[in-house]
Amino acid sequence: MDAHSRGRADEIDPADQWVLNPQTGNYELRLDHSAAQQQEPVRARRTAGATPTDAPTEAPVPGQRRRRAPEPPAADQVPPQSRRKRKQGASRKKKVLLWTGGTMAFVLVGGAAGAYMLYNKLNNNLDVVDVVGKDANSGFAKGKAFNILLIGTDKRTGEGNSGYGDKDSPGHADTTILFHVSKDRTNATALSIPRDMKTDIPECETRQPDQTVKTIPAETDVRFNVSLGQNGRDPGCVMRTVEELAGVQIDHFMMADFNAVKEMTTAVGGVKVCVEKAVDDPKSHLKLPAGESIVQGEQALAFVRTRHSFGNESDLDRIKVQQQFLSSMIRQMKSDETLTDPTKLYSLANAATNALTVDSGIGSLTKLQALARELSSIDTKNIAFTTLPVIDNPAEKVRATVVPDPVRAPQLFAMIQSDTSLTEVKKKEQDAKNAQAALLKGARSTAAEVRVNVYNGSGIQGAAQATINWLQNEQGVNRSSNKSNAPERAAKTTLTYAPNQADQARKLADLMGLPATALKPGTQDAGELEPMTLVLGADFKGAGVPITGPAKAPENLEKVAADKQVCAK
């Protein structure tokens, strides 16, 4: 039992209450009428601004934190009446996988959207933060990549955590992972951001308990981990810091504290880890023999928190160990041992929702289920863990912090911006990329022959005119015109052209560094004097700056796929 208040619903043995619905292939919780009447309502934790008659209080994380109000399940989640019946075969596993596919949101989503069980109780477990400026009803668009920020805070909450984190601190962004999901849902990149990296933290707005908005001033040249908690910063401030750093939009966040590791590893019966040599760390109290072990609870937390057992005892080496641990946790979550065990699914869902703080855009089981559906098709071999390339801070005599590698970090960010996978993707995706790349093969016109109208959809004031000036004055594209702002903002730069303008399109793509994906050929030929249409998107960085992302990862970038078991050194 942790610090979270719970009612008698926890006393139900979920294994005795579950029935497999043969129509959907999903496990569903059934309680008889008398049991439902005797069940006490689950107590919700008191939210900011609640009255003294509300449930017990708990100190909030930075920013407003509220417990989800109970909401009715969606119509397709209300279990039909049927007799207990079990259905064997691959179809059942596929259905359960659909619900637990959110494991790729790092174990947290998979448990939260595990199945239909005590819906209101689990939904009410979630802590939700309204991030100022983010749309709570944006959903997930087909054919569009998205990014989730996974945050581990070192705030001391729950029992048995006094040995970790900073005492009496509101917490920091101790572990931060940018989780990028490709637009075709075939692959994902999990990019760890070192907490001791020096960066700039932009001004950010936070929602207060009385619903007013408070602006937190910007800071320059500070550790990344102070983007959370310090000076009243909420997870939305971490999102904005990463957006400025990586040049991508962060759509959602998920945050958990130390208890998440302890409770969720216990829920799945432990996680397999591997160490090259025996470990006996008196500071974290981690003791493991050489080779493979199963860890859970306090031992699992010690494994991901130790700094003195592996590598050169730095935070960068600890990040590697955490990535290996998360990969193993994902494999355990997707195993038959977990997916076909109702008791584990229930325990995992309860632990995950108790551990989670999320933004309002994914702040319910229904929304988490939608996220799980988006992630369910990604194979673990196509999930790449890596760390942002950094170098020692050249401004320090005593090396205590790091800064982004000026060459390799931008290359890696460009891969995420252009939705380029770090893993080998399926053949059908490669075939599609080859077909797109073929658009750049063929004859080129001269710069003087290129006719193009330029529209600004980038959101950067003056971008179209700056591009026209550069094309005309430096590249000789004199038949170019500024058509002012595009009808709406564009995520990507696009060049639309007719079949008989293909040679002009290839020339302009060469000059501007446009990727093949930016080329949008039409089906009907254009008139002799008709121009092409260039729309500058959010990926536009400046006139003369190539838009295309690198085709492969930076040299010497360490990465590991989630399907691989790696031993910590």
C-alpha positions as CSV (number, residue, x, y, z in Angstrom):
1,M,0.0,0.0,0.0
2,D,1.5,3.3,-1.0
3,A,0.7,6.9,0.0
4,H,-2.3,7.0,-2.3
5,S,-5.6,6.6,-0.6
6,R,-7.7,3.6,-1.8
7,G,-11.1,2.2,-1.1
8,R,-12.2,-1.4,-0.6
9,A,-12.2,-1.9,-4.4
10,D,-8.5,-2.9,-3.9
11,E,-9.6,-5.8,-1.9
12,I,-11.3,-7.5,-4.9
13,D,-9.3,-10.4,-6.3
14,P,-9.3,-9.3,-10.0
15,A,-8.5,-12.8,-11.2
16,D,-11.9,-14.0,-9.9
17,Q,-13.8,-11.1,-11.4
18,W,-12.6,-11.1,-15.0
19,V,-14.4,-12.6,-18.0
20,L,-13.1,-12.8,-21.5
21,N,-15.7,-11.2,-23.9
22,P,-15.8,-13.5,-27.0
23,Q,-17.1,-10.6,-29.1
24,T,-14.2,-8.3,-28.5
25,G,-11.4,-10.5,-27.3
26,N,-10.9,-8.2,-24.3
27,Y,-10.9,-9.1,-20.6
28,E,-13.7,-7.3,-18.8
29,L,-14.4,-6.9,-15.1
30,R,-17.8,-8.2,-13.9
31,L,-19.1,-7.6,-10.4
32,D,-22.4,-9.0,-9.2
33,H,-25.1,-6.6,-8.1
34,S,-24.7,-7.2,-4.4
35,A,-20.9,-6.8,-4.6
36,A,-21.4,-3.5,-6.4
37,Q,-23.7,-2.2,-3.7
38,Q,-21.3,-3.1,-0.9
39,Q,-18.3,-1.6,-2.6
40,E,-17.3,1.7,-1.1
41,P,-16.6,4.6,-3.4
42,V,-12.9,5.2,-4.0
43,R,-11.5,8.2,-2.3
44,A,-9.9,10.8,-4.7
45,R,-6.9,12.8,-3.6
46,R,-7.7,16.4,-2.8
47,T,-7.0,18.8,-5.6
48,A,-5.7,22.4,-5.5
49,G,-8.5,24.7,-4.3
50,A,-10.7,21.9,-2.8
51,T,-12.8,22.4,0.3
52,P,-11.9,20.9,3.7
53,T,-14.6,18.3,3.2
54,D,-12.8,16.8,0.2
55,A,-10.6,13.8,0.3
56,P,-7.2,13.8,2.1
57,T,-4.6,16.3,0.8
58,E,-1.3,15.6,-0.9
59,A,1.4,18.1,-1.9
60,P,1.0,18.9,-5.6
61,V,3.8,18.8,-8.1
62,P,4.8,22.1,-9.7
63,G,1.9,23.7,-11.5
64,Q,-1.7,22.9,-10.8
65,R,-2.4,19.2,-10.3
66,R,-5.9,17.8,-10.2
67,R,-7.3,14.3,-9.8
68,R,-9.5,13.3,-12.7
69,A,-13.2,13.5,-12.0
70,P,-15.0,10.2,-12.7
71,E,-16.2,10.0,-16.3
72,P,-18.4,7.4,-17.9
73,P,-16.8,4.9,-20.1
74,A,-17.2,5.2,-23.9
75,A,-20.1,3.4,-25.4
76,D,-17.9,0.7,-26.9
77,Q,-16.3,0.1,-23.5
78,V,-19.5,-0.9,-21.6
79,P,-19.3,-4.7,-21.2
80,P,-22.2,-6.7,-22.5
81,Q,-23.8,-9.4,-20.4
82,S,-22.5,-12.8,-21.2
83,R,-21.5,-16.1,-19.6
84,R,-17.9,-16.7,-18.5
85,K,-16.2,-18.2,-21.5
86,R,-12.5,-18.4,-22.6
87,K,-11.4,-18.0,-26.2
88,Q,-8.0,-19.3,-27.1
89,G,-5.8,-18.3,-30.0
90,A,-3.8,-15.4,-31.5
91,S,-6.9,-13.2,-31.9
92,R,-7.2,-12.8,-28.1
93,K,-3.6,-11.8,-27.8
94,K,-4.0,-9.3,-30.6
95,K,-6.9,-7.7,-28.8
96,V,-5.1,-7.5,-25.5
97,L,-2.1,-6.1,-27.2
98,L,-4.2,-3.3,-28.7
99,W,-5.1,-2.2,-25.2
100,T,-1.6,-2.6,-23.8
101,G,0.1,-1.3,-26.9
102,G,0.9,1.9,-25.0
103,T,3.8,0.2,-23.4
104,M,5.8,2.2,-25.8
105,A,4.9,5.2,-23.8
106,F,7.3,3.6,-21.4
107,V,5.3,1.1,-19.5
108,L,3.1,3.8,-18.1
109,V,0.5,4.0,-20.9
110,G,0.4,0.2,-21.4
111,G,-0.8,-0.3,-17.9
112,A,-3.1,2.7,-17.9
113,A,-5.0,1.6,-21.0
114,G,-4.7,-2.1,-20.1
115,A,-8.4,-3.1,-20.4
116,Y,-11.8,-2.3,-19.1
117,M,-11.5,-2.6,-15.3
118,L,-12.9,-0.4,-12.5
119,Y,-13.0,2.3,-15.1
120,N,-13.9,5.2,-12.8
121,K,-11.4,4.1,-10.1
122,L,-8.5,4.0,-12.6
123,N,-9.6,7.1,-14.4
124,N,-9.7,8.9,-11.1
125,N,-6.2,7.7,-10.2
126,L,-4.7,10.0,-12.9
127,D,-3.2,13.4,-12.0
128,V,-3.8,15.9,-14.7
129,V,-2.1,19.2,-15.5
130,D,-3.6,21.8,-17.8
131,V,-0.6,23.0,-19.8
132,V,-1.2,26.6,-20.9
133,G,-1.3,26.9,-24.7
134,K,-1.8,23.2,-25.4
135,D,-5.1,21.9,-27.0
136,A,-6.7,19.3,-24.7
137,N,-8.8,18.0,-27.6
138,S,-6.2,17.8,-30.4
139,G,-6.2,13.9,-30.6
140,F,-3.8,12.0,-33.0
141,A,-3.9,12.9,-36.7
142,K,-3.5,10.1,-39.2
143,G,-0.2,10.4,-41.1
144,K,1.3,12.9,-38.7
145,A,4.2,12.2,-36.4
146,F,3.9,13.1,-32.7
147,N,6.1,13.6,-29.7
148,I,5.6,12.8,-26.0
149,L,7.9,14.0,-23.3
150,L,8.5,11.4,-20.6
151,I,9.7,13.0,-17.3
152,G,11.0,11.3,-14.2
153,T,11.0,13.6,-11.2
154,D,13.3,13.2,-8.2
155,K,10.7,14.7,-5.8
156,R,10.5,12.6,-2.6
157,T,7.0,11.2,-2.5
158,G,5.7,7.9,-1.0
159,E,7.2,5.7,1.6
160,G,10.8,4.5,1.5
161,N,12.2,7.2,-0.8
162,S,14.1,9.3,1.7
163,G,17.4,8.1,0.3
164,Y,16.7,9.5,-3.2
165,G,16.3,13.0,-4.6
166,D,16.7,16.3,-2.8
167,K,15.0,16.7,0.6
168,D,12.3,19.4,0.8
169,S,12.7,20.0,-3.0
170,P,9.7,20.5,-5.4
171,G,11.7,18.2,-7.7
172,H,13.7,18.4,-10.9
173,A,13.5,16.9,-14.4
174,D,15.8,14.1,-13.3
175,T,15.1,11.8,-16.2
176,T,13.8,13.2,-19.5
177,I,13.1,11.3,-22.7
178,L,11.8,12.8,-26.0
179,F,9.7,10.0,-27.5
180,H,9.2,10.5,-31.2
181,V,6.6,8.4,-33.0
182,S,6.8,8.3,-36.8
183,K,3.9,9.4,-39.0
184,D,3.4,5.9,-40.4
185,R,3.6,4.3,-36.9
186,T,6.4,1.9,-37.9
187,N,9.1,3.2,-35.7
188,A,10.0,5.4,-32.7
189,T,13.0,7.2,-31.3
190,A,13.5,7.6,-27.5
191,L,16.0,10.4,-27.0
192,S,17.4,10.9,-23.5
193,I,18.3,14.5,-22.5
194,P,21.1,14.7,-19.8
195,R,19.9,16.5,-16.7
196,D,23.3,18.2,-16.2
197,M,23.3,19.7,-19.7
198,K,23.6,23.5,-19.8
199,T,20.8,25.1,-21.8
200,D,18.4,28.1,-21.9
201,I,15.0,27.8,-20.4
202,P,12.4,30.0,-22.1
203,E,9.7,32.0,-20.4
204,C,6.7,29.8,-19.7
205,E,3.2,30.2,-18.4
206,T,1.7,28.0,-15.7
207,R,-1.9,27.5,-14.6
208,Q,-2.4,28.3,-10.9
209,P,-4.9,26.7,-8.5
210,D,-7.3,29.6,-8.9
211,Q,-7.1,29.2,-12.7
212,T,-5.1,32.4,-13.2
213,V,-2.0,32.2,-15.4
214,K,1.5,33.0,-14.0
215,T,4.5,33.8,-16.2
216,I,7.8,32.2,-15.0
217,P,10.8,34.3,-16.3
218,A,13.3,32.8,-18.6
219,E,16.8,31.7,-17.5
220,T,20.0,31.3,-19.6
221,D,22.9,28.9,-19.3
222,V,21.5,26.7,-16.5
223,R,21.2,23.0,-16.0
224,F,18.4,21.4,-17.9
225,N,16.9,19.7,-14.8
226,V,15.8,23.1,-13.3
227,S,13.2,23.3,-16.1
228,L,10.8,21.5,-13.7
229,G,9.9,22.4,-10.1
230,Q,12.2,25.3,-9.6
231,N,10.7,28.8,-9.5
232,G,7.3,27.2,-9.8
233,R,7.8,25.6,-13.2
234,D,5.4,22.9,-14.2
235,P,5.8,20.1,-16.8
236,G,4.7,22.5,-19.5
237,C,7.9,24.5,-18.9
238,V,9.9,21.3,-19.6
239,M,7.9,20.9,-22.8
240,R,8.7,24.4,-24.0
241,T,12.4,24.0,-23.1
242,V,12.6,20.8,-25.2
243,E,10.7,22.5,-28.1
244,E,13.3,25.3,-28.1
245,L,16.1,22.8,-27.9
246,A,15.0,20.2,-30.4
247,G,13.0,22.3,-32.8
248,V,10.0,20.1,-32.7
249,Q,6.5,20.4,-31.2
250,I,5.9,18.5,-28.0
251,D,2.3,17.2,-28.1
252,H,2.0,15.6,-24.6
253,F,3.9,14.8,-21.5
254,M,3.8,11.9,-19.0
255,M,5.5,12.3,-15.6
256,A,6.1,9.9,-12.7
257,D,8.2,9.7,-9.5
258,F,10.2,7.1,-7.8
259,N,7.2,5.0,-6.9
260,A,6.4,4.3,-10.5
261,V,9.5,2.1,-10.9
262,K,8.8,0.3,-7.6
263,E,5.1,-0.3,-8.1
264,M,5.1,-1.2,-11.7
265,T,8.0,-3.6,-11.7
266,T,6.3,-5.4,-8.8
267,A,3.0,-5.5,-10.7
268,V,4.5,-7.4,-13.6
269,G,6.5,-9.8,-11.4
270,G,9.9,-8.2,-11.9
271,V,12.1,-7.1,-14.8
272,K,15.1,-9.0,-16.2
273,V,18.4,-7.0,-16.0
274,C,21.9,-8.0,-16.8
275,V,25.3,-6.8,-15.4
276,E,28.7,-7.8,-16.6
277,K,30.2,-8.0,-13.1
278,A,28.8,-8.4,-9.6
279,V,27.4,-5.2,-8.0
280,D,27.6,-4.2,-4.3
281,D,26.8,-0.5,-4.0
282,P,26.5,0.7,-0.4
283,K,25.0,4.0,-1.4
284,S,22.0,2.6,-3.4
285,H,22.1,-0.7,-1.5
286,L,22.1,-2.5,-4.9
287,K,23.5,-6.0,-4.8
288,L,23.4,-8.2,-7.9
289,P,25.5,-11.2,-9.1
290,A,27.2,-11.1,-12.5
291,G,24.8,-12.1,-15.3
292,E,21.0,-11.9,-15.4
293,S,18.7,-11.1,-12.4
294,I,15.1,-10.3,-11.9
295,V,14.6,-7.0,-10.0
296,Q,11.4,-5.4,-8.7
297,G,10.4,-2.8,-6.0
298,E,13.2,-1.2,-4.1
299,Q,15.8,-3.2,-5.9
300,A,14.5,-2.0,-9.3
301,L,14.6,1.6,-8.1
302,A,18.2,1.1,-6.8
303,F,19.2,-0.3,-10.3
304,V,18.0,2.8,-12.2
305,R,19.2,5.3,-9.6
306,T,22.8,4.0,-8.8
307,R,25.6,6.2,-10.2
308,H,28.5,4.3,-8.7
309,S,28.1,0.8,-10.1
310,F,28.6,1.3,-13.9
311,G,30.8,3.0,-16.3
312,N,32.6,6.1,-15.0
313,E,29.9,6.8,-12.4
314,S,28.5,9.7,-14.5
315,D,24.9,10.6,-15.2
316,L,25.5,9.7,-18.9
317,D,26.3,6.1,-17.9
318,R,23.3,6.0,-15.7
319,I,21.2,7.1,-18.6
320,K,22.4,4.0,-20.6
321,V,21.4,1.7,-17.7
322,Q,18.0,3.3,-17.5
323,Q,17.5,2.8,-21.3
324,Q,18.5,-0.9,-20.9
325,F,16.0,-1.2,-18.0
326,L,13.2,0.4,-19.9
327,S,13.8,-1.8,-22.9
328,S,13.5,-4.9,-20.7
329,M,10.4,-3.5,-19.0
330,I,8.8,-3.0,-22.4
331,R,9.6,-6.6,-23.4
332,Q,8.1,-7.9,-20.2
333,M,5.0,-5.8,-20.7
334,K,4.5,-7.3,-24.2
335,S,5.2,-10.9,-23.2
336,D,2.5,-13.5,-23.0
337,E,3.3,-13.8,-19.3
338,T,1.8,-10.4,-18.7
339,L,-0.7,-10.0,-21.5
340,T,-2.7,-13.2,-20.7
341,D,-2.7,-12.7,-16.9
342,P,-5.7,-10.7,-15.7
343,T,-4.2,-10.3,-12.2
344,K,-1.1,-8.7,-13.6
345,L,-3.0,-6.5,-16.0
346,Y,-5.2,-5.2,-13.1
347,S,-2.2,-4.6,-10.9
348,L,-0.3,-2.9,-13.7
349,A,-3.2,-0.6,-14.6
350,N,-3.7,0.4,-10.9
351,A,0.0,1.0,-10.4
352,A,0.4,2.9,-13.7
353,T,-2.5,5.3,-13.2
354,N,-1.5,5.9,-9.6
355,A,2.0,6.8,-10.7
356,L,1.1,9.0,-13.7
357,T,0.7,12.8,-14.1
358,V,-0.3,13.7,-17.6
359,D,-1.5,16.7,-19.6
360,S,-5.2,17.1,-20.2
361,G,-4.8,16.0,-23.8
362,I,-4.3,12.4,-22.6
363,G,-5.8,12.9,-19.2
364,S,-8.3,10.0,-19.2
365,L,-8.4,6.3,-19.9
366,T,-10.3,6.9,-23.1
367,K,-7.5,9.2,-24.4
368,L,-4.8,6.9,-23.2
369,Q,-6.5,4.1,-25.1
370,A,-6.4,6.2,-28.2
371,L,-2.6,6.7,-27.6
372,A,-2.2,3.0,-27.1
373,R,-3.9,2.3,-30.5
374,E,-1.4,4.7,-32.2
375,L,1.5,2.8,-30.7
376,S,0.3,-0.8,-30.9
377,S,1.8,-1.5,-34.3
378,I,5.4,-0.5,-33.5
379,D,7.7,-3.5,-33.2
380,T,10.2,-3.3,-30.4
381,K,13.1,-3.8,-32.8
382,N,12.1,-0.5,-34.4
383,I,12.2,1.5,-31.2
384,A,15.7,3.0,-30.8
385,F,17.0,4.4,-27.5
386,T,19.8,6.9,-27.7
387,T,21.2,9.9,-25.8
388,L,21.6,13.5,-27.1
389,P,25.3,13.9,-28.1
390,V,27.1,16.2,-25.7
391,I,30.6,17.4,-24.9
392,D,32.2,18.7,-21.7
393,N,31.3,22.3,-21.0
394,P,34.3,24.3,-22.3
395,A,33.5,27.2,-19.9
396,E,34.3,25.1,-16.9
397,K,37.8,24.2,-15.5
398,V,36.3,21.5,-13.3
399,R,34.1,19.4,-15.5
400,A,30.7,19.3,-13.9
401,T,28.2,20.0,-16.7
402,V,27.9,19.2,-20.5
403,V,26.7,21.1,-23.5
404,P,25.1,19.8,-26.8
405,D,27.7,18.6,-29.3
406,P,27.7,21.5,-31.8
407,V,27.9,19.0,-34.8
408,R,26.2,15.8,-33.9
409,A,23.3,17.2,-31.8
410,P,21.8,19.3,-34.6
411,Q,22.2,16.3,-36.9
412,L,20.2,14.1,-34.5
413,F,17.5,16.8,-34.0
414,A,17.3,17.1,-37.8
415,M,16.5,13.4,-38.1
416,I,13.6,13.8,-35.6
417,Q,12.4,16.9,-37.4
418,S,12.4,15.1,-40.7
419,D,10.8,11.9,-39.2
420,T,13.9,9.8,-40.1
421,S,14.2,6.4,-38.2
422,L,17.3,5.3,-36.4
423,T,16.4,1.7,-37.0
424,E,16.0,-0.5,-40.1
425,V,12.4,-0.1,-41.1
426,K,10.1,-2.4,-42.9
427,K,10.5,-3.0,-46.7
428,K,7.2,-1.4,-47.6
429,E,8.3,1.9,-45.9
430,Q,11.7,1.8,-47.7
431,D,9.9,1.2,-51.0
432,A,7.8,4.2,-50.4
433,K,10.9,6.3,-49.6
434,N,12.6,5.1,-52.7
435,A,9.6,6.0,-54.9
436,Q,9.6,9.5,-53.3
437,A,13.4,9.9,-53.8
438,A,13.0,9.1,-57.5
439,L,11.3,12.5,-57.9
440,L,14.7,14.1,-57.5
441,K,16.2,12.0,-60.3
442,G,16.2,13.5,-63.7
443,A,17.1,16.7,-65.7
444,R,17.5,20.1,-64.1
445,S,16.6,23.5,-65.6
446,T,18.8,26.5,-65.1
447,A,18.1,28.9,-62.2
448,A,17.0,31.5,-64.6
449,E,14.2,29.2,-65.9
450,V,12.7,28.5,-62.5
451,R,9.3,30.3,-62.0
452,V,7.9,30.1,-58.4
453,N,5.5,31.8,-56.1
454,V,6.5,31.8,-52.5
455,Y,4.0,31.7,-49.6
456,N,4.9,32.0,-45.9
457,G,3.4,29.3,-43.8
458,S,6.3,29.1,-41.4
459,G,5.1,31.5,-38.7
460,I,8.4,33.5,-39.1
461,Q,7.7,37.1,-40.0
462,G,9.3,38.1,-43.3
463,A,10.3,34.5,-44.3
464,A,8.9,34.7,-47.8
465,Q,10.6,38.0,-48.6
466,A,13.9,36.8,-47.2
467,T,13.7,33.7,-49.4
468,I,12.9,35.8,-52.5
469,N,15.8,38.1,-51.8
470,W,18.1,35.1,-51.4
471,L,16.8,33.4,-54.5
472,Q,17.1,36.5,-56.7
473,N,20.3,38.1,-55.4
474,E,22.4,35.0,-54.7
475,Q,20.9,32.1,-56.8
476,G,19.7,33.9,-59.9
477,V,16.1,32.8,-59.6
478,N,14.7,36.1,-60.8
479,R,11.2,34.8,-61.8
480,S,10.2,34.4,-58.1
481,S,7.4,36.3,-56.4
482,N,6.4,36.9,-52.8
483,K,2.7,36.0,-52.3
484,S,2.7,36.9,-48.6
485,N,1.2,34.5,-46.0
486,A,-0.2,31.1,-46.8
487,P,-3.9,30.5,-45.9
488,E,-2.7,28.5,-42.8
489,R,0.4,27.5,-41.0
490,A,2.3,24.6,-42.6
491,A,4.2,21.9,-40.6
492,K,6.5,21.1,-43.5
493,T,7.8,23.1,-46.5
494,T,6.2,21.9,-49.8
495,L,6.8,22.5,-53.5
496,T,3.8,21.9,-55.7
497,Y,4.4,21.6,-59.5
498,A,3.1,20.3,-62.8
499,P,4.6,17.3,-64.6
500,N,6.2,19.7,-67.2
501,Q,7.8,21.7,-64.4
502,A,9.7,18.7,-62.9
503,D,13.1,20.0,-64.1
504,Q,12.4,23.4,-62.5
505,A,11.3,21.6,-59.3
506,R,14.5,19.5,-59.1
507,K,16.6,22.7,-59.6
508,L,14.8,24.6,-56.9
509,A,15.1,21.5,-54.6
510,D,18.9,21.5,-55.2
511,L,19.2,25.2,-54.4
512,M,17.1,25.1,-51.2
513,G,18.0,21.7,-49.9
514,L,14.5,20.4,-50.1
515,P,14.0,16.7,-49.3
516,A,12.1,14.5,-51.7
517,T,9.1,14.4,-49.4
518,A,8.7,18.2,-50.0
519,L,7.9,17.6,-53.7
520,K,4.2,17.4,-54.5
521,P,3.8,16.7,-58.3
522,G,0.5,17.3,-60.0
523,T,-1.2,15.4,-62.8
524,Q,-1.8,18.1,-65.4
525,D,0.7,20.2,-67.3
526,A,1.0,23.9,-66.5
527,G,0.9,26.8,-68.9
528,E,4.1,28.1,-70.3
529,L,4.4,31.1,-67.9
530,E,2.7,29.5,-64.9
531,P,4.8,29.4,-61.7
532,M,5.2,26.6,-59.2
533,T,4.0,27.0,-55.6
534,L,6.5,27.0,-52.7
535,V,5.0,27.1,-49.2
536,L,7.5,27.6,-46.4
537,G,6.7,25.5,-43.3
538,A,7.7,25.2,-39.7
539,D,10.8,23.4,-40.8
540,F,12.1,26.5,-42.5
541,K,15.1,27.8,-40.6
542,G,16.2,30.7,-42.7
543,A,16.9,31.7,-46.3
544,G,19.7,29.6,-47.7
545,V,19.6,27.1,-44.8
546,P,19.0,23.5,-46.2
547,I,15.6,22.1,-45.1
548,T,16.4,18.4,-45.7
549,G,17.3,16.2,-42.7
550,P,20.2,13.8,-42.7
551,A,19.6,10.3,-44.1
552,K,21.5,8.5,-41.4
553,A,22.5,9.0,-37.8
554,P,25.5,11.0,-36.7
555,E,28.8,9.1,-36.6
556,N,29.5,7.2,-33.3
557,L,26.0,7.6,-32.0
558,E,25.3,5.0,-29.4
559,K,21.9,3.4,-29.7
560,V,20.1,0.2,-28.8
561,A,16.9,-1.3,-30.0
562,A,14.2,-2.2,-27.4
563,D,14.2,-5.8,-28.4
564,K,17.9,-6.3,-27.4
565,Q,19.1,-7.5,-23.9
566,V,22.2,-5.5,-23.1
567,C,24.4,-6.1,-20.0
568,A,25.3,-3.0,-18.0
569,K,29.1,-2.5,-17.7
